Amino acid sequence: MKSVLTNIRLDAKATNDCIKENKSLIGFDFYTDIPQYSVEKSDVDYIIVFKDASMNMPDGTYTVDDGIIDRVVLKSYEKNVEATVKLYMESDSHIKISNGIPAKMDFYVDRTPLKNILLDRKIALNPVYKKNY
């Protein structure tokens, strides 16, 4: 039986617990169970291929733009679903699986490389700047 990808969860809000733990989360929800999958690294991006799976949503690009993840590109071809996680910079990742209905695959991306952007830099604030609304 084919697994069906029913939802992709992209939460980049600062109130998200993952952000507080220096992680970004992309969640994949499946109707029944998590299909066989493989994760490949291409330059700084990750390519997740779900085998013997389909989607109940259109192919497309989902913008995240949380500082480390740029976007997620979903494509369905033959009997597979491919999710390409486009990153701004190289980072580590790990996966957590939760069985149930729906079955969830949480793909975590480490946000610690963002700390190096402002390392040894000074930030100057302009206290007289006032934005007119």
Order of alpha helices (4+ residues) and beta strands (2+ residues): beta-alpha-beta-beta-beta-beta-beta-beta-beta-beta-beta
